[in-house]
């Protein structure tokens, strides 16, 4: 269904990873009808994606973003034959292999035998008789006793209590280029959708409740621009989008600075004095350590240590109580060349020909960073570490500079239910398996929200250029934080 997600050092040039194009499941409409009859009680079978459809790092575009002070200007890198676009599966191809059954309520299930389906129905009925669960007439959600929630399974439902903050007002934390309310966009139905997990209820997010849960603690996001979006989303969610003069900038405690000539600092760190809660973000697009090979040479290449965690993490991990890592969209040859990154393994230049394949180098880094964090957990038993799965792109009909678009206002999520047990990001799931690092699985649920991107409504609004990677805020990354909140 998608891909995976990160910067390593001082160059602020970005690249975007290609995701197989997924055709819309519904005919185009002018807007999303936010009424109860939109909530389909007979959902289409849950969409299950294979490794070939996810393209775990193998299918990477050769594009980068050149940052300006107020916007992200997209520039084309030389095409890389290794990273050519693969044809996208059709809806028929995706669904042809899905086995579906219909239960007594008329709901369509996926890849489930009749015996398993009957057992599940019996569990639901017993739970309802005991009164330990509740059945919501709108979203048919069942809360079941003593069952761990898989937050990645479920569907999007309309909720008129959304959004959790205003894109107009959260100017203290939210970048203007991601506040779609400040652009020419006129449809905002995408703000009124809430993720409803299957068979369990997600705790309602409240800023005060979050701060109490994180009293005296520090939460750190380390990753790329999608990690930055998640950080900004959380700051808006905690404050309700209102300006807070009591919040303290503590970036100097973490070496977070804005170097001369940089469009923005290498992160942000803020503390809420009322609960002594610190929320920070650190820019590390590749989640590996990057250092100049010749420190005194301004034109030096940079060693990209695939098997070494960023120096920031080695220095400050002991101060964190919750850590959220991500990477993925910066792994391509154009990015390595533009940043003068040279792959190193074991402290020396890489000689392993297999790692010349970018997706293998990326996976080595993902496994290495997860293994390193896992090795540190016994030293810091209070630390909860998460690896966030890839955030999907939704370019259709080309890429950002070749007519690619994401113009839909009705999401493909209407009537669609994610039912698979496995994560769609197989590389991330494989890396955390058997470790104490948890998976923050947002890929499948985000794939269904093709209407939630910046699209053509960037501040520059250049003709023919669309951002189908980053999300409008308020928007989909708010849900990532709700799931994080539920898991911590």
C-alpha positions in Angstrom: 0.0 0.0 0.0 2.7 2.4 0.7 6.4 3.0 1.6 8.5 4.0 4.7 10.1 7.3 6.3 14.2 10.9 7.6 17.7 14.0 7.5 21.1 13.4 8.8 22.9 16.6 8.8 23.3 20.1 7.6 22.1 20.2 4.0 18.4 21.0 3.8 17.5 19.4 0.4 14.7 16.9 0.4 13.6 14.1 -1.8 10.4 12.3 -2.2 9.9 8.5 -2.5 7.5 7.1 -5.0 4.5 5.1 -3.9 2.5 2.9 -6.3 -0.5 4.8 -7.5 -3.8 3.6 -6.1 -6.9 4.3 -8.2 -9.9 5.8 -6.3 -12.5 3.4 -5.0 -15.3 5.8 -5.5 -16.5 7.9 -8.5 -15.4 11.6 -8.1 -17.6 13.8 -6.1 -17.5 17.5 -5.4 -17.4 17.2 -1.7 -17.7 14.7 1.2 -21.2 14.5 2.6 -20.7 14.5 6.4 -24.0 12.9 7.3 -24.7 9.6 9.0 -25.8 7.9 5.8 -22.2 8.2 4.6 -21.1 5.7 7.2 -21.4 2.5 5.3 -22.6 -0.4 7.4 -21.5 -2.8 4.7 -17.8 -1.8 4.2 -15.8 -2.9 1.2 -13.5 -5.7 2.1 -10.4 -4.5 3.9 -7.6 -3.6 1.6 -4.6 -5.8 1.9 -1.4 -4.9 0.1 1.5 -7.1 -0.8 5.2 -6.3 -0.5 5.3 -5.5 -4.3 2.5 -2.9 -3.8 4.2 -1.3 -0.8 7.6 -0.9 -2.5 9.5 -0.9 0.8 12.2 1.6 -0.2 12.8 0.0 -3.6 10.8 2.4 -5.7 12.2 5.8 -4.9 11.9 8.9 -6.9 14.8 11.1 -7.9 13.4 14.4 -6.6 14.4 16.8 -3.9 13.0 19.8 -2.2 15.0 23.0 -2.0 14.0 24.9 1.0 13.2 28.6 0.9 12.4 30.6 4.0 8.7 30.5 3.6 8.0 27.5 1.4 9.4 24.3 0.0 10.5 24.7 -3.6 10.6 21.4 -5.5 13.5 20.7 -7.8 14.1 17.7 -10.1 17.1 15.5 -9.7 18.5 13.3 -12.4 16.4 10.2 -13.0 17.7 7.0 -11.5 17.0 3.9 -13.6 17.0 1.8 -10.4 14.2 4.0 -9.1 11.8 3.9 -12.0 8.1 4.1 -11.3 6.3 0.8 -11.3 2.7 0.5 -12.7 0.1 0.8 -10.0 -2.3 -2.1 -9.3 -5.9 -1.6 -10.2 -8.8 -1.9 -7.8 -9.8 -5.1 -9.4 -6.2 -6.5 -9.1 -6.1 -5.6 -5.4 -9.5 -7.1 -4.7 -9.3 -10.2 -6.9 -7.2 -12.1 -4.4 -9.3 -11.1 -1.4 -11.6 -13.8 0.1 -14.7 -12.2 1.4 -17.6 -13.5 3.6 -20.7 -11.8 4.7 -21.7 -12.0 8.4 -25.2 -12.0 9.9 -25.1 -8.2 10.0 -24.4 -8.0 6.3 -20.8 -6.9 6.8 -18.2 -8.0 4.3 -15.1 -9.6 5.9 -11.8 -10.3 4.3 -9.6 -13.4 4.4 -11.6 -14.9 7.2 -13.0 -18.4 7.3 -16.7 -19.0 8.2 -15.5 -20.8 11.4 -13.4 -17.8 12.4 -16.1 -15.4 11.5 -18.6 -17.3 13.6 -16.3 -17.4 16.6 -15.8 -13.7 16.3 -19.5 -13.0 16.2 -20.0 -15.2 19.2 -17.3 -13.3 21.1 -19.1 -10.0 20.2 -22.4 -11.4 21.4 -21.0 -12.6 24.7 -19.3 -9.3 25.3 -22.5 -7.4 24.6 -24.5 -9.7 27.0 -21.9 -9.1 29.7 -22.2 -5.4 29.2 -18.5 -5.0 28.9 -18.7 -3.4 25.5 -20.9 -1.0 23.7 -22.2 -0.9 20.2 -22.2 2.4 18.5 -25.1 2.7 16.0 -23.0 4.9 13.7 -19.7 3.1 13.4 -20.6 -0.4 14.6 -17.7 -0.5 17.0 -17.6 -3.2 19.6 -15.5 -2.8 22.7 -14.4 -6.2 23.9 -13.1 -7.2 27.3 -9.4 -8.2 27.7 -8.5 -7.6 24.1 -5.5 -5.5 23.0 -6.4 -3.0 20.5 -4.9 -3.0 17.0 -5.2 0.7 16.3 -4.2 0.2 12.6 -7.5 -1.7 11.9 -10.6 0.3 11.5 -12.2 3.0 9.3 -12.7 6.7 9.0 -16.0 8.1 10.2 -17.4 11.6 10.1 -17.2 13.5 13.4 -18.6 17.0 13.7 -16.5 17.6 16.8 -13.4 17.7 14.6 -10.9 19.3 14.1 -9.2 19.4 17.5 -7.7 22.8 16.7 -8.0 25.6 14.2 -5.7 25.9 11.3 -6.4 29.6 11.3 -5.2 30.1 14.9 -2.4 27.7 15.6 0.3 30.1 14.1 2.6 29.7 17.1 3.5 26.1 16.2 2.1 25.4 12.7 4.1 26.3 9.6 2.0 28.4 7.2 2.8 26.2 4.3 0.9 23.3 6.0 -2.0 25.4 7.3 -4.4 24.8 4.4 -7.0 27.2 6.0 -4.5 29.9 5.1 -4.3 28.9 1.5 -6.7 29.1 -1.5 -8.3 25.8 -0.5 -12.1 26.1 0.0 -13.1 22.5 0.9 -12.4 21.4 4.5 -14.5 18.2 4.9 -11.2 16.4 5.4 -11.0 18.0 8.8 -14.2 16.3 9.9 -13.0 12.7 9.8 -12.0 10.6 12.8 -10.2 7.2 12.8 -12.3 4.6 14.5 -10.3 1.4 15.4 -12.1 -1.9 15.0 -13.5 -3.5 18.2 -12.1 -0.9 20.6 -12.5 2.7 21.5 -9.6 5.1 21.3 -9.2 7.4 24.2 -10.4 10.9 23.4 -7.4 13.3 23.1 -7.4 16.3 25.4 -4.4 18.6 25.8 -4.7 18.7 29.6 -5.0 15.0 29.8 -1.9 14.5 27.6 0.1 16.9 29.8 -0.9 15.0 33.0 0.0 11.7 31.4 3.4 13.2 30.4 4.0 15.1 33.7 7.7 15.5 34.3 8.5 13.7 31.0 10.0 14.4 27.6 8.6 13.2 24.2 11.0 13.4 21.2 10.3 13.1 17.5 13.3 12.3 15.4 12.9 12.0 11.7 12.1 13.9 8.5 9.5 16.5 7.4 6.7 14.1 8.2 8.0 13.8 11.7 8.1 17.6 11.8 4.4 17.6 10.8 3.6 15.2 13.6 5.4 17.4 16.1 3.6 20.5 14.9 0.3 18.7 15.0 0.9 17.6 18.6 1.8 21.1 19.7 -1.4 22.4 18.2 -3.4 19.6 19.7 -2.0 20.1 23.2 -2.7 23.9 23.1 -6.0 23.6 21.2 -4.4 25.9 18.6 -4.3 28.8 21.1 -1.3 30.9 21.7 0.6 30.0 24.9 3.0 32.6 26.3 3.9 30.3 29.3 5.5 27.7 27.1 9.3 27.9 27.2 11.8 27.4 24.4 14.4 24.9 25.7 16.1 24.1 22.4 19.5 25.2 23.8 19.3 22.2 26.3 19.4 19.9 23.3 21.8 21.7 21.0 19.0 22.7 18.7 20.0 25.8 16.9 19.5 27.6 13.6 22.8 27.8 11.7 23.7 30.8 9.7 22.1 30.5 6.2 19.6 27.8 7.2 16.0 28.3 6.5 15.0 26.9 9.9 16.6 25.4 12.9 17.5 21.7 13.1 14.6 21.2 15.4 12.4 22.6 18.2 12.0 21.9 21.9 9.4 23.4 24.1 8.4 22.9 27.8 5.0 23.3 29.4 5.9 24.5 32.9 2.6 23.5 34.5 3.5 19.9 34.2 7.2 20.1 33.3 6.4 18.4 30.0 8.9 18.8 27.1 8.0 18.1 23.5 10.8 18.2 20.9 11.5 17.5 17.3 15.0 16.9 15.8 15.7 16.8 12.1 17.3 13.5 11.0 16.0 12.6 7.6 17.9 9.3 7.3 18.1 8.2 11.0 21.8 7.4 10.6 24.8 9.4 11.8 26.2 11.8 9.3 29.5 13.7 9.8 31.9 15.6 7.6 34.8 13.5 6.3 37.1 16.5 6.3 35.9 18.9 9.0 38.1 21.8 7.9 37.1 21.5 4.2 33.9 23.4 3.3 33.5 21.2 0.2 33.9 18.0 2.0 31.8 14.8 1.5 29.9 13.4 4.4 30.1 10.0 5.9 26.7 8.4 6.1 27.1 5.8 8.8 24.4 3.3 8.0 25.0 1.3 11.1 25.4 4.1 13.6 22.6 6.1 15.3 22.6 9.9 15.0 24.9 11.7 17.4 21.8 13.5 18.8 20.3 10.3 20.0 23.5 9.0 21.5 23.9 12.2 23.4 20.3 12.8 24.6 18.5 9.4 24.7 18.8 9.3 28.5 16.6 12.4 28.8 13.7 11.0 26.8 10.7 9.2 28.1 8.9 8.7 24.8 10.8 8.5 21.5 9.2 8.4 18.0 11.4 7.6 15.0 10.7 7.8 11.3 12.5 7.8 7.9 11.9 6.8 4.3 11.3 9.5 1.8 14.8 10.7 1.6 16.4 7.5 0.4 17.3 7.9 -3.2 20.5 8.4 -5.3 19.6 12.0 -6.1 19.5 12.9 -2.5 22.8 11.1 -1.7 24.5 12.9 -4.5 23.1 16.3 -3.7 24.1 16.0 0.0 27.5 14.5 -0.8 26.6 11.5 1.4 29.0 8.6 1.1 27.8 5.3 2.6 30.0 4.0 5.5 29.6 0.7 7.4 31.7 -0.2 10.4 33.4 3.2 10.3 34.9 2.8 6.8 33.5 3.4 3.3 31.1 0.7 2.3 32.4 -2.0 0.0 29.3 -4.3 0.1 27.8 -4.2 -3.4 24.4 -5.2 -2.1 24.2 -1.9 -0.3 24.5 -0.1 -3.5 20.8 -0.9 -3.8 19.2 2.1 -2.0 16.4 0.1 -0.4 18.9 -2.3 1.1 20.9 0.5 2.6 17.8 2.0 4.0 16.7 -1.2 5.5 20.1 -1.7 7.1 19.7 1.7 8.7 16.2 1.0 10.0 17.2 -2.3 11.5 20.4 -0.8 13.0 18.6 2.1 14.6 15.9 -0.1 16.1 18.4 -2.6 17.3 20.4 0.2 19.0 17.4 1.7 20.7 16.4 -1.8 21.8 19.8 -2.3 23.3 19.4 0.9 25.4 16.0 0.0 26.8 17.4 -2.0 29.8 19.4 1.1 30.8 16.3 3.3 30.7 13.4 1.1 31.8 11.0 4.0 31.7 11.6 4.8 28.0 8.9 4.0 25.5 10.2 3.9 22.0 8.2 3.8 18.7 9.1 3.4 15.1 6.5 5.1 12.9 5.7 3.4 9.7 5.8 5.2 6.3 3.5 8.0 5.4 2.0 7.4 1.9 2.3 9.6 -1.1 -0.8 10.0 -3.4 0.5 11.4 -6.7 -1.7 10.3 -9.6 -0.9 10.6 -13.3 2.7 11.7 -12.8 4.9 13.2 -10.1 5.1 16.7 -8.6 6.6 18.2 -11.7 5.1 16.0 -14.4 1.4 16.6 -13.9 1.0 14.4 -10.9 -2.0 15.5 -8.7 -4.1 14.7 -5.7 -7.1 16.8 -6.4 -9.8 14.7 -4.8 -12.1 16.1 -2.2 -13.8 12.9 -1.4 -11.4 10.4 0.2 -11.1 6.8 -1.0 -11.8 5.9 2.7 -15.6 6.2 2.5 -16.9 2.7 3.1 -13.5 1.2 3.2 -12.3 -0.7 6.3 -8.8 -1.8 7.0 -9.0 -5.3 8.4 -5.5 -6.8 7.9 -3.6 -7.8 11.0 -0.1 -7.2 9.4 1.3 -3.8 8.9 1.5 -2.6 5.3 5.0 -1.4 6.1 6.8 -4.7 6.2 10.2 -3.3 6.6 9.3 -1.4 9.7 7.3 -4.3 11.1 10.2 -6.6 10.5 12.7 -4.2 12.2 10.7 -4.0 15.5 9.7 -7.6 15.7 11.2 -9.3 18.7 12.3 -5.9 20.2 11.0 -3.6 22.9 10.5 -0.9 20.2 6.8 -0.6 19.4 5.3 0.0 15.9 3.3 3.2 15.4 1.4 1.8 12.4 -0.2 4.6 10.4 0.4 3.5 6.8 -2.8 1.7 5.9 -5.1 4.2 7.5 -3.2 7.1 5.9 -3.4 5.5 2.5 -7.1 5.9 2.5 -6.9 9.7 2.9 -5.8 10.8 -0.6 -7.8 14.0 -0.2 -5.9 15.3 2.8 -2.6 16.5 1.2 -1.5 20.0 0.5 -2.3 19.3 -3.1 -2.1 22.4 -5.3 -2.8 24.8 -2.4 0.8 25.5 -1.4 1.7 29.1 -0.6 3.6 29.4 -3.8 0.7 27.7 -5.7 2.8 27.3 -8.8 0.9 25.9 -11.8 1.4 22.2 -12.4 3.1 21.5 -9.1 1.3 19.7 -6.3 2.4 18.4 -2.9 0.9 15.0 -2.5 3.4 14.0 0.2 2.8 16.4 3.1 -0.6 16.7 4.8 -2.9 19.6 5.5 -3.0 20.5 9.2 -5.4 20.0 11.0 -5.5 16.6 9.3 -4.2 13.1 9.1 -1.1 13.5 11.3 -3.5 14.4 14.2 -4.7 10.8 14.1 -1.1 9.6 14.3 -0.8 11.5 17.6 -4.1 10.2 18.9 -2.8 6.6 18.3 0.5 7.6 20.0 -1.4 9.0 22.9 -3.4 5.8 23.2 -0.2 3.7 23.2 1.7 5.7 25.8 
